[in-house]
Amino acid sequence: MTVVARSASEDKDALRAALLGWYDAAARTLPWRAGPGSGTRTDPYRVWLSEVMLQQTTVPHATPYFLKFTERWPMVGDLAAAPDAELMAAWAGLGYYARARNLLACARAVASDHGGVFPDTEAGLRALPGVGAYTAAAVAAIAFDREANVVDGNVERVMARLSAVETPVPAARPELARLAGLLVTDQRPGDWAQALMDLGATVCRPKSPACLVCPVRDWCAGYASGAPERFPVKLKKADRPHRQGFAYVLRDGDGRVALVQRPAKGLLGGMMGLPTSDWGATPADSPPVEADWTDAGAIEHVFTHFSLTLSVRVATGQGEFVWTAEDAAAKALPTVFAKALTRGLA
Ligand code: ADE
């Protein structure tokens, strides 16, 4: 049997009704979210915080951070008053540390320039420091029910499949955003954005889409093609370069370990870290102090632009460092260093 999809753009009202109806029944319960169609909007601070956290990471990974942040800093003014180092330590493990600095800059601007009240339009939000096009659209739609086109990776995938877009990403991005925009209206724009996100996360999944339970299958040219998982079409990724380095776990014999604050600019900028060598093809072993260093094995970590093998070396010694309790240190460190520390203390 040949399956022919209904046209998503010509049959938009029916498609929208199908997806919103599905969302009314199947919306995930999430701590920053008001129930579908409830008319009550959650606090813009919580929506903004969740959206910043959810860029590049999943709901299960971000949720404990969201709960921790909102318990510790219940309002934007509380976050604005947080010392940089505390905020950076609380962000440890979420990755993309420049975002933590932007988060603080934005909270401080809202607190000092806007009386603690988030602007309620996409343009007003976009003008805040560190708020990009995606975050402005998402907060405008979800917190203020503004008609905004919210396009994240989930939405791109849904659009690529609905219209069986053959252009590979990233070149297809403007086209995918245009297709998403055709479906946005002033009716329930916050629910619409979240319905698309939930569909992308739970049904229209990257590897094994659950087309049999999909509320918009009838409109999906990707489904009709028989191979929806082929979309969005991707160019073969150039292999990630691989780097090597050394990380040094220096203990004082008194339950503390030596940490350093990384330079503000660059990878993991401003975060606490272990002392390390340079990272490259064949870096020299360059311990931060003279001591009796021994090998503790190695850890692997994958960053966006390269993968890394860190050889971990351990010693007891002294020096000018930020000496931190061994049992607490891992919690304040970015994941790569937490892994290396755990290996060094094992
Ligand atoms: N991913 C990004 N933002 C989201 C949201 N508001 N709800 C669910 N998943 C998301």
Residues whose N, C-alpha, C, O or C-beta is under 5 A from the ligand:
A	BS01	ADE	L54 M197
